[in-house]
């Protein structure tokens, strides 16, 4: 009786400890992940830098090379627009020219009077005013030249429209680069948070295995259990250690990827301050994305960034075709040149020594025969325009499909989150009951191992569902400016490792006892919901 009372007291104490652990850290990561309060305490204890998602997005925008390249593209497009707009206005240039004559034909003309010396009479050619001007050894010219395209048959207008379309396309590209960066940082941030939470779950599972081993060892020492049960507990504990190592490695790699995106040195220590399971704590631009009455995001295919860029490309090709056809029409150009010319013998001349010279020229050009060049230009421009229009239609269809995929991904993530809401609590309660039953001697260690496996799977699925929901909400909020195909890329990049890994590890520990433990199908949570993340399932 004394031994039974002691055993019952140990069971009650163990149940209390398990209850506290399940509501706190051990069963934990699915219910109370690392949030702002815990991150602040860790940061104070370790000197690590706390980092929220909003801060990460701000840092990424400031330091991203891709965003700077996109901004340079906008600046380039603005410069091209200035260049095209200048063709509407006359162009004026000024210049100063100085000419020093070393030898001139007028030296020979001055000797036409005959004799051994030059003719110095007033009537001689060399002494005439015109000869003195043209035979001057030095010439100084101050000039202004102007040019204006009066009529270009619509080529100038088309060039300005092309420049405007290029600028709008560059601005769309900048918005798309920012949206892609925000989604990448969000995925990397929550992947790191998920990896950290899965590592915490693995640590708690290891602690539970060690606690079971200590209880079995105590029972074996007092002769209340067999050596087989002790060996099973040891194998179960040892099988959990590789999972802990794997989860810690995945956590470190996820943090390194996040630091790389933010240009943070790999040696710097950071803690993630944004809670994973708190689905209400989203960045501001994703806070209104819900599904009760449809998403607040703009999912119209015509408003997607890539569709708008292709539409601008169609406008460019339309104006290129106009330019090709305008080559058949005449073009009128006016030009003028005004100059003041002086012929100083030495030094700088006075202003009244400069002689004016002003000309105005009108030039009309008409293509008479080009050997088929203009026809070829028109054919090329027409083909480019047709290709651009077909690309626009194709892109619209792909955008509609991508929007439906994004909506389906959000609905799936929300359904998985709701389905996993009570599973973790039930799994924790089932494990507490299984441990009490085992301590009371009315169940086997295999039942306890199965309960622990279900608890790990439920906690991992809950964490994975939280990560997927947050990423899906952010993707939906940014969908207007995101490139096409981000849903498929996110699903493909989130297919490695995950909650099924816990099932495999737990199944391995269960089979050591001679009974085959069937894990959940890969990519399926304990509740049957498919998860998509980088560390917690498909």
C-alpha positions as CSV (number, residue, x, y, z in Angstrom):
1,X,0.0,0.0,0.0
2,X,2.8,2.4,0.8
3,X,4.3,1.7,-2.6
4,X,1.0,2.3,-4.3
5,X,0.5,5.6,-2.5
6,X,4.0,6.7,-3.5
7,X,3.3,5.6,-7.1
8,X,0.0,7.5,-7.1
9,X,1.6,10.6,-5.7
10,X,4.3,10.5,-8.4
11,X,1.6,10.1,-11.0
12,X,-0.3,13.1,-9.7
13,X,2.9,15.2,-9.5
14,X,3.8,14.2,-13.0
15,X,0.3,15.1,-14.3
16,X,0.6,18.5,-12.7
17,X,4.0,19.0,-14.3
18,X,2.8,17.9,-17.7
19,X,-0.2,20.2,-17.4
20,X,2.0,23.1,-16.8
21,X,4.3,22.2,-19.6
22,X,1.5,21.6,-22.0
23,X,0.0,25.0,-21.3
24,X,3.4,26.7,-21.4
25,X,6.7,25.8,-23.2
26,X,6.6,22.0,-23.8
27,X,3.5,21.5,-25.8
28,X,3.8,24.9,-26.5
29,X,5.1,26.0,-29.7
30,X,1.8,25.5,-31.4
31,X,-0.1,27.5,-28.8
32,X,2.2,30.2,-27.4
33,X,5.1,30.8,-29.8
34,X,7.8,33.3,-29.5
35,X,6.1,36.7,-29.3
36,X,7.2,40.2,-28.5
37,X,7.4,39.7,-24.8
38,X,9.4,36.5,-24.9
39,X,11.6,37.9,-27.7
40,X,12.3,41.0,-25.5
41,X,13.3,38.8,-22.6
42,X,15.6,36.6,-24.8
43,X,17.1,39.8,-26.3
44,X,17.9,41.2,-22.8
45,X,19.4,37.9,-21.7
46,X,21.5,37.2,-24.7
47,X,22.1,40.6,-26.1
48,X,20.4,39.6,-29.4
49,X,18.7,42.2,-31.5
50,X,14.8,41.9,-31.5
51,X,13.4,42.2,-35.0
52,X,9.8,42.6,-35.9
53,X,8.4,41.9,-39.4
54,X,7.8,45.6,-40.0
55,X,11.4,46.4,-39.2
56,X,12.6,43.6,-41.4
57,X,10.5,45.0,-44.3
58,X,11.9,48.5,-43.8
59,X,15.5,47.2,-43.7
60,X,15.0,45.1,-46.8
61,X,13.6,48.1,-48.8
62,X,16.5,50.3,-47.7
63,X,19.2,47.7,-48.6
64,X,17.8,45.7,-51.5
65,X,19.9,45.8,-54.7
66,X,16.9,44.8,-56.8
67,X,14.9,47.8,-55.5
68,X,17.8,50.2,-56.3
69,X,18.1,48.7,-59.8
70,X,14.3,49.2,-60.3
71,X,14.6,52.8,-59.1
72,X,17.5,53.4,-61.5
73,X,15.2,52.1,-64.3
74,X,12.5,54.7,-63.3
75,X,15.2,57.4,-63.4
76,X,16.3,56.2,-66.8
77,X,12.8,56.3,-68.2
78,X,12.2,59.8,-66.9
79,X,15.4,60.9,-68.7
80,X,14.2,59.3,-71.9
81,X,10.9,61.1,-71.5
82,X,12.7,64.4,-71.2
83,X,14.7,63.6,-74.3
84,X,11.5,62.8,-76.3
85,X,9.7,65.9,-75.1
86,X,12.6,68.2,-76.2
87,X,11.8,67.4,-79.8
88,X,8.7,69.6,-79.6
89,X,10.9,72.7,-78.9
90,X,13.5,74.5,-81.0
91,X,17.1,73.6,-80.1
92,X,19.7,76.5,-79.8
93,X,23.4,76.1,-79.4
94,X,26.1,78.8,-79.0
95,X,29.7,78.7,-79.9
96,X,32.9,80.7,-80.2
97,X,35.4,80.0,-83.1
98,X,38.9,81.3,-83.6
99,X,40.8,80.6,-86.8
100,X,44.5,81.4,-87.4
101,X,45.5,81.4,-91.1
102,X,49.1,80.4,-91.7
103,X,49.0,80.6,-95.5
104,X,46.3,82.0,-97.9
105,X,45.7,82.3,-101.6
106,X,45.3,86.0,-101.1
107,X,49.0,86.3,-100.6
108,X,49.5,85.3,-104.3
109,X,46.6,87.6,-105.4
110,X,48.3,90.5,-103.8
111,X,51.3,90.1,-106.3
112,X,49.1,90.3,-109.4
113,X,50.1,94.0,-109.9
114,X,53.6,93.0,-111.2
115,X,57.1,94.3,-110.2
116,X,59.4,93.0,-107.5
117,X,57.1,94.2,-104.6
118,X,53.5,94.2,-103.9
119,X,51.1,96.8,-105.3
120,X,50.3,99.2,-102.5
121,X,48.0,101.5,-104.4
122,X,44.4,102.0,-103.1
123,X,43.0,100.5,-106.3
124,X,45.0,97.3,-106.0
125,X,43.1,94.0,-105.2
126,X,45.1,93.3,-102.1
127,X,44.2,96.6,-100.6
128,X,40.5,96.3,-101.2
129,X,38.2,96.0,-98.1
130,X,37.0,92.5,-99.2
131,X,40.6,91.3,-99.6
132,X,41.5,92.6,-96.1
133,X,38.6,90.6,-94.6
134,X,39.1,87.4,-96.4
135,X,42.9,87.6,-96.3
136,X,43.0,88.2,-92.6
137,X,45.4,86.1,-90.7
138,X,42.9,85.8,-87.7
139,X,39.2,85.3,-87.6
140,X,37.0,85.3,-84.5
141,X,33.3,84.2,-84.7
142,X,30.6,84.4,-82.1
143,X,27.6,82.3,-83.2
144,X,24.2,81.0,-82.3
145,X,22.6,78.1,-84.2
146,X,18.9,77.0,-83.9
147,X,16.9,74.1,-85.3
148,X,13.2,73.3,-85.1
149,X,11.2,70.3,-86.4
150,X,8.1,72.1,-87.7
151,X,6.4,69.0,-89.1
152,X,7.4,65.3,-88.5
153,X,4.2,63.6,-89.6
154,X,3.4,62.4,-86.1
155,X,6.9,60.9,-85.3
156,X,7.5,63.3,-82.4
157,X,4.1,62.6,-80.9
158,X,4.7,58.9,-81.2
159,X,8.1,59.1,-79.6
160,X,6.7,61.0,-76.6
161,X,4.0,58.4,-76.2
162,X,6.6,55.6,-76.3
163,X,8.6,57.4,-73.6
164,X,5.5,57.9,-71.5
165,X,4.7,54.2,-71.8
166,X,8.3,53.2,-70.9
167,X,8.2,55.4,-67.8
168,X,4.9,53.9,-66.6
169,X,6.3,50.4,-67.2
170,X,9.4,51.3,-65.2
171,X,7.2,52.6,-62.3
172,X,5.1,49.3,-62.4
173,X,8.4,47.4,-62.3
174,X,9.5,49.3,-59.2
175,X,6.2,48.6,-57.5
176,X,6.5,44.9,-58.5
177,X,10.1,44.8,-57.2
178,X,9.0,46.2,-53.8
179,X,6.1,43.8,-53.6
180,X,8.3,40.8,-54.5
181,X,10.8,41.9,-51.8
182,X,8.1,42.3,-49.2
183,X,6.7,38.8,-49.9
184,X,10.2,37.2,-49.9
185,X,11.0,38.9,-46.6
186,X,7.7,37.8,-45.1
187,X,8.2,34.2,-46.2
188,X,11.8,34.2,-44.9
189,X,10.7,35.8,-41.6
190,X,7.9,33.4,-40.9
191,X,10.0,30.4,-42.1
192,X,12.6,31.4,-39.5
193,X,9.8,31.8,-36.9
194,X,8.4,28.4,-37.9
195,X,11.8,26.7,-37.8
196,X,12.4,28.2,-34.3
197,X,9.0,26.9,-33.1
198,X,9.6,23.5,-34.6
199,X,12.9,23.4,-32.8
200,X,11.2,24.3,-29.6
201,X,8.7,21.5,-30.2
202,X,11.5,19.0,-30.8
203,X,13.2,20.1,-27.6
204,X,10.0,19.7,-25.6
205,X,9.5,16.2,-27.1
206,X,13.0,15.3,-26.1
207,X,12.4,16.5,-22.6
208,X,9.2,14.4,-22.4
209,X,11.1,11.4,-23.6
210,X,13.8,11.9,-21.0
211,X,11.2,12.4,-18.3
212,X,9.6,9.1,-19.3
213,X,13.0,7.4,-19.3
214,X,13.7,8.7,-15.8
215,X,10.4,7.3,-14.5
216,X,11.0,3.9,-16.2
217,X,14.5,3.8,-14.8
218,X,13.1,4.5,-11.3
219,X,10.5,1.8,-11.7
220,X,13.2,-0.6,-13.0
221,X,15.4,0.1,-10.0
222,X,12.6,-0.8,-7.6
223,X,11.7,-3.9,-9.6
224,X,8.3,-2.7,-10.8
225,X,9.0,-2.9,-14.6
226,X,11.0,-5.0,-17.0
227,X,14.3,-4.4,-18.7
228,X,12.4,-4.4,-22.0
229,X,10.4,-1.3,-21.0
230,X,13.6,0.4,-20.0
231,X,15.3,-0.4,-23.4
232,X,12.2,0.9,-25.2
233,X,12.3,4.2,-23.3
234,X,16.0,4.6,-24.0
235,X,15.5,4.0,-27.7
236,X,12.6,6.4,-27.8
237,X,14.7,9.1,-26.2
238,X,17.7,8.4,-28.4
239,X,15.6,8.5,-31.6
240,X,14.4,12.0,-30.6
241,X,17.9,13.5,-30.6
242,X,18.5,13.4,-34.4
243,X,15.2,15.3,-34.8
244,X,16.3,17.9,-32.4
245,X,19.6,18.3,-34.2
246,X,17.8,18.6,-37.6
247,X,15.4,21.2,-36.3
248,X,18.1,23.3,-34.8
249,X,20.0,23.2,-38.1
250,X,17.0,24.2,-40.1
251,X,16.4,27.1,-37.6
252,X,20.0,28.3,-38.1
253,X,19.7,28.1,-41.9
254,X,16.4,30.0,-41.9
255,X,17.9,32.7,-39.8
256,X,20.9,33.0,-42.1
257,X,18.6,33.3,-45.1
258,X,16.7,36.1,-43.4
259,X,19.9,37.9,-42.5
260,X,21.1,37.6,-46.1
261,X,17.9,39.2,-47.4
262,X,18.3,42.1,-44.9
263,X,22.1,42.5,-45.4
264,X,22.6,41.7,-41.7
265,X,26.0,40.2,-40.9
266,X,25.8,36.4,-40.3
267,X,27.6,36.8,-37.0
268,X,25.0,39.2,-35.6
269,X,22.4,37.6,-33.3
270,X,18.7,38.4,-33.8
271,X,15.4,37.3,-32.2
272,X,12.1,37.3,-34.0
273,X,9.7,39.6,-32.1
274,X,6.5,39.0,-34.3
275,X,4.4,36.2,-32.9
276,X,3.7,33.3,-35.3
277,X,0.4,32.1,-34.0
278,X,-1.1,35.5,-33.5
279,X,-2.9,35.9,-36.9
280,X,-4.1,39.4,-35.9
281,X,-0.6,40.8,-35.8
282,X,0.0,41.4,-39.5
283,X,1.8,44.1,-41.3
284,X,-0.4,47.1,-42.0
285,X,-0.9,46.5,-45.7
286,X,-2.2,42.9,-45.1
287,X,-4.4,43.7,-42.0
288,X,-7.6,44.0,-44.1
289,X,-7.3,40.7,-46.1
290,X,-10.1,38.5,-45.0
291,X,-12.4,36.0,-46.6
292,X,-15.9,36.4,-45.1
293,X,-17.2,38.6,-48.0
294,X,-14.3,38.1,-50.3
295,X,-10.7,39.4,-50.2
296,X,-10.1,43.1,-49.9
297,X,-7.2,42.9,-52.3
298,X,-7.5,43.8,-56.0
299,X,-7.6,40.5,-57.9
300,X,-8.8,41.8,-61.3
301,X,-6.5,40.4,-64.0
302,X,-6.4,43.7,-65.8
303,X,-4.9,45.4,-62.8
304,X,-2.0,42.9,-62.2
305,X,1.4,44.4,-62.6
306,X,2.6,42.1,-65.3
307,X,-0.6,42.7,-67.3
308,X,-0.2,46.5,-67.0
309,X,3.4,46.2,-68.1
310,X,2.5,44.2,-71.2
311,X,-0.3,46.7,-71.9
312,X,2.3,49.5,-71.9
313,X,4.4,47.3,-74.3
314,X,1.4,47.2,-76.7
315,X,1.2,51.0,-76.6
316,X,4.9,51.2,-77.4
317,X,4.5,48.9,-80.4
318,X,1.5,50.8,-81.6
319,X,3.5,54.0,-81.7
320,X,6.4,52.2,-83.3
321,X,4.1,51.3,-86.1
322,X,2.9,54.9,-86.4
323,X,6.6,56.0,-86.7
324,X,7.2,53.4,-89.4
325,X,4.2,54.6,-91.5
326,X,5.1,58.3,-91.0
327,X,8.3,57.7,-92.9
328,X,6.3,58.0,-96.2
329,X,5.2,61.6,-95.4
330,X,7.3,64.7,-95.8
331,X,9.2,66.4,-92.9
332,X,9.8,70.1,-92.6
333,X,12.6,71.6,-90.6
334,X,13.7,75.1,-89.9
335,X,17.2,76.2,-89.0
336,X,18.9,79.5,-88.4
337,X,22.4,80.6,-87.8
338,X,23.4,84.0,-86.4
339,X,27.0,85.1,-86.0
340,X,29.2,88.1,-85.3
341,X,32.6,87.9,-87.1
342,X,35.7,89.9,-86.4
343,X,39.2,89.9,-88.1
344,X,41.6,91.2,-85.5
345,X,45.2,91.8,-86.3
346,X,46.2,91.5,-82.6
347,X,44.4,91.3,-79.3
348,X,40.6,91.3,-78.8
349,X,38.6,93.5,-81.2
350,X,36.0,96.0,-80.1
351,X,32.3,95.1,-80.4
352,X,31.9,97.5,-83.4
353,X,34.6,95.5,-85.2
354,X,32.3,92.5,-85.4
355,X,30.3,92.0,-88.6
356,X,26.9,90.4,-88.4
357,X,26.0,87.3,-90.4
358,X,22.4,85.7,-90.2
359,X,20.9,83.0,-92.2
360,X,17.5,81.1,-92.1
361,X,17.0,77.8,-93.8
362,X,13.8,75.8,-94.5
363,X,14.3,72.1,-95.5
364,X,11.6,69.9,-96.8
365,X,12.5,66.2,-97.1
366,X,10.3,63.6,-99.0
367,X,11.3,60.0,-99.4
368,X,11.2,59.2,-103.2
369,X,12.8,55.8,-103.4
370,X,14.1,53.7,-100.5
371,X,14.3,50.3,-102.1
372,X,11.6,48.8,-99.9
373,X,13.1,49.9,-96.6
374,X,10.0,51.6,-95.4
375,X,7.8,48.7,-96.4
376,X,10.0,46.4,-94.5
377,X,9.9,48.7,-91.4
378,X,6.1,48.6,-91.6
379,X,6.0,44.8,-91.8
380,X,8.3,44.4,-88.8
381,X,6.4,47.0,-86.7
382,X,3.1,45.3,-87.6
383,X,4.4,41.9,-86.6
384,X,5.7,43.3,-83.3
385,X,2.3,44.9,-82.6
386,X,0.5,41.6,-83.3
387,X,2.9,39.7,-81.0
388,X,2.5,42.3,-78.2
389,X,-1.3,42.1,-78.4
390,X,-1.3,38.3,-78.2
391,X,1.1,38.4,-75.3
392,X,-1.3,40.8,-73.5
393,X,-4.2,38.4,-74.0
394,X,-2.1,35.4,-72.8
395,X,-0.9,37.3,-69.8
396,X,-4.5,38.3,-68.8
397,X,-5.5,34.6,-68.9
398,X,-2.5,33.7,-66.7
399,X,-3.3,36.5,-64.3
400,X,-6.8,35.3,-63.9
401,X,-5.5,31.8,-63.2
402,X,-2.9,33.1,-60.7
403,X,-5.5,35.1,-58.9
404,X,-7.7,32.1,-58.5
405,X,-4.7,30.1,-57.2
406,X,-3.9,32.8,-54.7
407,X,-7.5,32.8,-53.5
408,X,-7.5,29.0,-53.2
409,X,-4.2,29.2,-51.3
410,X,-5.7,31.7,-48.8
411,X,-8.8,29.7,-48.4
412,X,-6.8,26.5,-47.8
413,X,-4.5,28.2,-45.3
414,X,-7.5,29.7,-43.4
415,X,-9.3,26.3,-43.4
416,X,-6.1,24.6,-42.1
417,X,-5.7,27.2,-39.4
418,X,-9.3,26.8,-38.2
419,X,-9.1,23.0,-38.4
420,X,-6.0,22.9,-36.2
421,X,-7.4,25.3,-33.6
422,X,-8.4,22.6,-31.2
423,X,-6.2,19.7,-32.2
424,X,-3.2,20.9,-30.2
425,X,-5.2,21.2,-27.0
426,X,-6.8,17.8,-27.5
427,X,-3.4,16.2,-28.3
428,X,-1.9,17.8,-25.1
429,X,-4.8,16.5,-23.0
430,X,-4.5,13.1,-24.6
431,X,-0.8,13.0,-23.7
432,X,-1.4,14.0,-20.1
433,X,-4.0,11.3,-19.8
434,X,-1.7,8.7,-21.4
435,X,1.1,9.6,-19.0
436,X,-1.1,9.3,-16.0
437,X,-2.4,6.0,-17.3
438,X,1.1,4.7,-17.8
439,X,2.2,5.8,-14.4
440,X,-0.8,4.1,-12.9
441,X,0.2,0.9,-14.7
442,X,-3.0,0.6,-16.8
443,X,-1.4,1.4,-20.2
444,X,1.8,0.5,-22.1
445,X,4.7,2.6,-23.0
446,X,3.7,2.2,-26.7
447,X,0.5,4.1,-26.0
448,X,2.5,6.8,-24.3
449,X,4.8,7.0,-27.4
450,X,1.9,7.2,-29.8
451,X,0.3,10.0,-27.7
452,X,3.6,11.9,-27.8
453,X,3.8,11.5,-31.5
454,X,0.3,12.8,-32.0
455,X,1.2,15.8,-29.8
456,X,4.3,16.6,-31.8
457,X,2.3,16.3,-35.1
458,X,-0.5,18.5,-33.8
459,X,1.9,21.2,-32.5
460,X,3.9,21.2,-35.8
461,X,0.7,21.3,-37.9
462,X,-0.6,24.2,-35.9
463,X,2.6,26.2,-36.3
464,X,2.7,25.4,-40.0
465,X,-0.9,26.5,-40.4
466,X,-0.1,29.8,-38.7
467,X,2.9,30.4,-41.0
468,X,0.9,29.5,-44.2
469,X,-2.0,31.8,-43.2
470,X,0.2,34.8,-42.6
471,X,2.1,34.3,-45.9
472,X,-1.1,33.8,-47.8
473,X,-2.6,37.0,-46.4
474,X,0.5,39.0,-47.2
475,X,0.5,37.5,-50.7
476,X,-3.1,38.4,-51.3
477,X,-2.5,41.9,-50.0
478,X,0.3,42.4,-52.5
479,X,-1.2,40.4,-55.4
480,X,-1.8,43.5,-57.5
481,X,1.9,44.3,-57.8
482,X,3.3,40.8,-57.5
483,X,4.7,39.0,-60.6
484,X,2.7,36.0,-61.9
485,X,3.5,32.6,-60.5
486,X,4.3,33.5,-56.9
487,X,1.7,31.1,-55.5
488,X,3.3,28.1,-57.4
489,X,6.8,29.2,-56.5
490,X,5.9,29.6,-52.8
491,X,4.3,26.1,-52.8
492,X,7.3,24.6,-54.5
493,X,9.8,26.3,-52.2
494,X,7.8,25.2,-49.1
495,X,7.7,21.5,-49.8
496,X,10.8,20.3,-47.9
497,X,10.8,18.8,-44.4
498,X,8.1,19.6,-41.9
499,X,5.5,18.2,-39.7
500,X,5.8,14.8,-41.4
501,X,9.3,14.7,-40.2
502,X,8.0,14.4,-36.6
503,X,5.8,11.6,-37.7
504,X,8.8,9.7,-39.2
505,X,10.9,10.3,-36.1
506,X,8.1,9.2,-33.8
507,X,7.3,6.2,-35.9
508,X,10.9,5.1,-35.7
509,X,10.8,5.2,-32.0
510,X,7.5,3.3,-31.9
511,X,8.7,0.5,-34.1
512,X,11.6,-0.2,-31.7
513,X,9.1,-1.8,-29.4
514,X,8.1,-4.4,-32.1
515,X,4.9,-2.6,-33.2
516,X,4.7,-0.8,-36.5
517,X,3.5,2.8,-36.0
518,X,1.9,4.3,-39.2
519,X,2.8,7.9,-39.6
520,X,0.4,10.4,-41.1
521,X,0.7,10.7,-44.9
522,X,3.4,13.1,-46.0
523,X,2.1,16.6,-46.4
524,X,-1.0,15.9,-44.3
525,X,-1.5,17.3,-40.8
526,X,-3.0,15.3,-38.0
527,X,-6.4,16.8,-38.8
528,X,-6.1,15.9,-42.5
529,X,-5.3,19.4,-43.7
530,X,-2.5,19.9,-46.2
531,X,0.1,22.4,-45.1
532,X,2.6,24.3,-47.3
533,X,5.7,25.8,-45.7
534,X,9.4,25.5,-45.8
535,X,9.9,23.6,-42.6
536,X,6.5,22.2,-41.5
537,X,5.2,20.0,-44.3
538,X,4.4,20.1,-48.0
